[in-house]
C-alpha cells in the first residue's frame, strides 16, 4: 500500500513538474514569435479600451468551427474564467459557410490573425496574395462575417449573477502582448503564457517530439521533455497533427499560472480543461443549461424572422425541426462506396480506379452539391431511405406510430388523394396539416426542414422522394420565401451590415433556425453535431 502511494505521489509530482516546465517554456520570447504573426496595428478607437485594475488578469482563445461549436468553446471559456478569476477577452463569433477547421495552435493562431477583412479586401482587389490569403482565400471573402456575441446574447447576466468579467474584442485580431483590447497596458511577451493541451506535447502528453505521435516509455519521455527538447521543435512538430492530443489540464494547474494573460488555443474540447466542483461552478453550469447564454434572441431582425415562421408553422410545439447535413452524409456514403469498390477490386484481382473525388484540380474542395452529384439517382434514393429509417427510429414513438397509420377522413387526406402523385399547392397543404394535427390527431408530425444542398425538395425526387412519401407535411425556408412570410432581403438593411457583396440572410440563417427550433416540439439532426447539444441545453 505504501509503495502504491509512493508511486502515485511520484507520478503526480512528475505531471505537475511537466506542466510547470511547459509554463516556463511558453512564457519565454521563443515560444511562438508574436512579432512574426501579428503585424503592428494602429491603435483602436479610445472607446474600445477597457479600464483595468492593477491586479486584473486576462485570458482568451482562438475560435473555430460553426456557430454551435464556437458557442460551446465560449461556455468552456466562461467556466475557466470563473475558476481562475480572469477577465475573458471574447473574440467575435464567425458566421457563414466557410468555417475555420480545428488545427494545432500555431495554425489556428494564423487562421485567427488573418481574419482582418479590410486587409484581405485590399490584397484581393490588388491581386497580391500574401500569408493572410493563404488562410482566408479571396474566393471565400464574402462567405463569412464576424459579429460580437452580445449581438445575440445578453452577457451582462454573467457578471451580475456569477461575477464573470467579459471584454468583447470588437476591433482587431491581436492577442497576448498585441491584444487589441489592452493596448493601453503595454503588455510584453513575458506577461503572456500559451496553453494548448491539444497541440503541445510538453503540456503533459506522452508524445515524443522526435518520433512524431508515438507513445514511448517513461524514460524516453522524461529525456525528450527535459533533456534535448526545444520549443521550436515542439511547435513545428505540432503543426503535423491531424487530430488533437488528449492530455488534461487540472484546475490546480490553471491556478498556478501567474502571468497576466493566458492565451488558449481551441476550447472546444472542454474535458481537456478541468475545473472544480465548487458551488459557484455548479451554479454556473446550471445557469448555462437554463437561462444564461442559451438563446440567441437579442437581435431584433433574426427574432422577427423566426417569429413569423413559427407563427406560419402553427405556433409553438406544433411542428418539429429537421436539419440534414447532407454534405457530411454524402462524404460518409462516398467513403463507404470507395471502400467497397477497393475491396471488390482486391477480391477480383483488378486495379481499383478512383470513382469519387473531393477536390478540383486546383485543390478547391467540391461543394456539397458537387459531392452529391457523384452518386447516381438510385444511390441517392437508397441513401434517403436509410435516413428516413433513422428519422423514424429517433422521433418520438407516438409520432412515429401516427405517421405510419392511414390518414383519417380530413381535408389533408382529400388534398393528398386529389393530387394523384403531383405535389399539392404548398400553402393549402400546410393549412391542412396544421388542422389535422390540431383537430384530428395531435400526434401527427409536421416538419420544418433545412439542409445544406437544395432549397426546393420537390424538384429533386431522386433524393427527397422517400422522405416526402413518408412525411408529406414537410416545409422549408424556401416555402416561407415563396409565401411572403419573410422577404429574401430581410437581412440587408440591418445597422452595420452594409457590404453589398455579402448574403447576410445566409450568414444569419443558423441563428434563425435555432430560434425556430427552440419553439418546436422536437429537433432532429443528421448526422448530429454540437447544434444538437446546444438545443438540448435550452
Residue, then its C-alpha position, 0 to 999 in steps of 0.5 A: x500500500x505504501x509503495x502504491x502511494x509512493x508511486x502515485x505521489x511520484x507520478x503526480x509530482x512528475x505531471x505537475x513538474x511537466x506542466x510547470x516546465x511547459x509554463x516556463x517554456x511558453x512564457x519565454x520570447x521563443x515560444x511562438x514569435x508574436x512579432x512574426x504573426x501579428x503585424x503592428x496595428x494602429x491603435x483602436x478607437x479610445x472607446x474600445x479600451x477597457x479600464x483595468x485594475x492593477x491586479x486584473x488578469x486576462x485570458x482568451x482563445x482562438x475560435x473555430x468551427x460553426x456557430x454551435x461549436x464556437x458557442x460551446x468553446x465560449x461556455x468552456x471559456x466562461x467556466x475557466x474564467x470563473x475558476x481562475x478569476x480572469x477577465x475573458x477577452x471574447x473574440x467575435x463569433x464567425x458566421x457563414x459557410x466557410x468555417x475555420x477547421x480545428x488545427x494545432x495552435x500555431x495554425x489556428x493562431x494564423x487562421x485567427x490573425x488573418x481574419x482582418x477583412x479590410x486587409x484581405x479586401x485590399x490584397x484581393x482587389x490588388x491581386x497580391x496574395x500574401x500569408x493572410x490569403x493563404x488562410x482566408x482565400x479571396x474566393x471565400x471573402x464574402x462567405x463569412x462575417x464576424x459579429x460580437x456575441x452580445x449581438x445575440x446574447x445578453x452577457x451582462x447576466x454573467x457578471x451580475x449573477x456569477x461575477x464573470x468579467x467579459x471584454x468583447x474584442x470588437x476591433x482587431x485580431x491581436x492577442x497576448x502582448x498585441x491584444x487589441x483590447x489592452x493596448x493601453x497596458x503595454x503588455x510584453x511577451x513575458x506577461x503572456x503564457x500559451x496553453x494548448x493541451x491539444x497541440x503541445x506535447x510538453x503540456x503533459x502528453x506522452x508524445x515524443x517530439x522526435x518520433x512524431x505521435x508515438x507513445x514511448x516509455x517513461x524514460x524516453x519521455x522524461x529525456x525528450x521533455x527535459x533533456x534535448x527538447x526545444x520549443x521550436x521543435x515542439x511547435x513545428x512538430x505540432x503543426x503535423x497533427x491531424x487530430x488533437x492530443x488528449x492530455x488534461x489540464x487540472x484546475x490546480x494547474x490553471x491556478x498556478x499560472x501567474x502571468x497576466x494573460x493566458x492565451x488558449x488555443x481551441x476550447x472546444x474540447x472542454x474535458x481537456x480543461x478541468x475545473x472544480x466542483x465548487x458551488x459557484x461552478x455548479x451554479x454556473x453550469x446550471x445557469x448555462x443549461x437554463x437561462x444564461x447564454x442559451x438563446x440567441x434572441x437579442x437581435x431584433x431582425x433574426x427574432x422577427x424572422x423566426x417569429x413569423x415562421x413559427x407563427x406560419x408553422x402553427x405556433x409553438x410545439x406544433x411542428x418539429x425541426x429537421x436539419x440534414x447535413x447532407x454534405x457530411x452524409x454524402x462524404x460518409x456514403x462516398x467513403x463507404x462506396x470507395x471502400x467497397x469498390x477497393x475491396x471488390x477490386x482486391x477480391x477480383x484481382x483488378x486495379x481499383x480506379x478512383x470513382x469519387x473525388x473531393x477536390x478540383x484540380x486546383x485543390x478547391x474542395x467540391x461543394x456539397x452539391x458537387x459531392x452529391x452529384x457523384x452518386x447516381x439517382x438510385x444511390x441517392x434514393x437508397x441513401x434517403x431511405x436509410x435516413x428516413x429509417x433513422x428519422x423514424x427510429x429517433x422521433x418520438x414513438x407516438x409520432x412515429x406510430x401516427x405517421x405510419x397509420x392511414x390518414x383519417x377522413x380530413x381535408x389533408x387526406x382529400x388534398x393528398x388523394x386529389x393530387x394523384x402523385x403531383x405535389x399539392x399547392x404548398x400553402x393549402x397543404x400546410x393549412x391542412x396539416x396544421x388542422x389535422x394535427x390540431x383537430x384530428x390527431x395531435x400526434x401527427x408530425x409536421x416538419x420544418x426542414x433545412x439542409x445544406x444542398x437544395x432549397x426546393x425538395x420537390x424538384x429533386x425526387x431522386x433524393x427527397x422522394x422517400x422522405x416526402x412519401x413518408x412525411x408529406x407535411x414537410x416545409x422549408x425556408x424556401x416555402x416561407x420565401x415563396x409565401x411572403x412570410x419573410x422577404x429574401x432581403x430581410x437581412x440587408x438593411x440591418x445597422x452595420x451590415x452594409x457590404x453589398x457583396x455579402x448574403x447576410x440572410x445566409x450568414x444569419x440563417x443558423x441563428x434563425x433556425x435555432x430560434x425556430x427550433x427552440x419553439x418546436x416540439x422536437x429537433x432532429x439532426x443528421x448526422x448530429x453535431x454540437x447544434x444538437x447539444x446546444x438545443x438540448x441545453x435550452 
